[in-house]
């Protein structure tokens, strides 16, 4: 499922491009329907703000904060979520 927001592009990136503490606007979920639907229930909706909170000691998974909740995502999933980074 590819869900996207039509907001202006400041700088396209994925969740993996965020630095700790950095926030960005979610632009697009390019994931299978079942995974995209599950993430949308958790708040990963195009247009929402997502922040990189922290990571596991080995760097994967990473924890992202969205809609007041912390959600851990593996790199393979985070790579398919595109963002507008504010420069």
Secondary structure per residue as TSV (DSSP state, phi and psi in degrees):
chain	resnum	aa	ss	phi	psi
A	1	X	-	360.0	130.2
A	2	X	E	-115.9	106.1
A	3	X	E	-110.5	135.5
A	4	X	E	-143.6	161.4
A	5	X	-	-108.2	145.1
A	6	X	-	-96.8	29.0
A	7	X	-	-71.7	160.1
A	8	X	-	-62.7	148.3
A	9	X	-	-92.5	118.3
A	10	X	S	-87.0	-52.4
A	11	X	-	-163.2	116.9
A	12	X	E	-76.8	136.7
A	13	X	E	-153.4	177.1
A	14	X	E	-116.6	171.8
A	15	X	G	-56.6	-32.7
A	16	X	G	-66.8	-18.7
A	17	X	G	-82.1	-13.5
A	18	X	-	-71.5	143.3
A	19	X	-	-90.4	155.8
A	20	X	T	-51.7	129.9
A	21	X	T	87.0	-13.3
A	22	X	-	-76.6	143.1
A	23	X	E	-114.7	154.5
A	24	X	E	-154.4	166.4
A	25	X	E	-95.6	128.8
A	26	X	E	-68.3	129.3
A	27	X	E	-106.0	-44.7
A	28	X	E	-156.6	139.9
A	29	X	E	-108.3	112.8
A	30	X	E	-109.9	70.4
A	31	X	S	-134.1	162.4
A	32	X	-	-57.5	150.2
A	33	X	H	-49.7	-47.7
A	34	X	H	-61.8	-42.5
A	35	X	H	-70.2	-44.9
A	36	X	H	-59.9	-43.6
A	37	X	H	-61.9	-44.7
A	38	X	H	-61.6	-43.4
A	39	X	H	-67.8	-35.4
A	40	X	H	-64.5	-37.5
A	41	X	H	-60.9	-33.9
A	42	X	T	-81.2	-5.0
A	43	X	T	113.8	-2.8
A	44	X	-	-81.0	78.0
A	45	X	-	-115.8	134.9
A	46	X	T	-50.1	131.8
A	47	X	T	100.6	-15.5
A	48	X	-	-81.7	159.6
A	49	X	E	-93.9	133.9
A	50	X	E	-128.7	141.5
A	51	X	E	-128.1	145.8
A	52	X	E	-84.4	113.6
A	53	X	E	-90.2	-50.7
A	54	X	E	-171.1	177.1
A	55	X	E	-137.0	165.1
A	56	X	-	-66.7	161.5
A	57	X	T	-51.9	-36.0
A	58	X	T	-85.2	-2.9
A	59	X	S	96.1	-10.7
A	60	X	-	-143.9	123.4
A	61	X	S	-82.1	170.3
A	62	X	E	-108.3	152.6
A	63	X	E	-106.7	128.0
A	64	X	E	-117.1	144.0
A	65	X	E	-103.8	124.0
A	66	X	E	-144.5	133.8
A	67	X	T	52.0	39.3
A	68	X	T	79.5	3.7
A	69	X	E	-119.8	150.4
A	70	X	E	-98.4	127.9
A	71	X	E	-129.4	127.4
A	72	X	E	-90.2	130.4
A	73	X	E	-130.7	139.0
A	74	X	-	-72.7	155.8
A	75	X	H	-56.5	-38.5
A	76	X	H	-62.8	-31.5
A	77	X	H	-80.8	-46.7
A	78	X	H	-58.8	-31.0
A	79	X	T	-65.9	-21.1
A	80	X	T	-97.0	6.3
A	81	X	E	-111.0	113.6
A	82	X	E	-96.6	148.9
A	83	X	E	-132.2	162.6
A	84	X	E	-103.6	114.3
A	85	X	E	-88.7	137.0
A	86	X	-	-83.8	123.8
A	87	X	-	-97.0	360.0
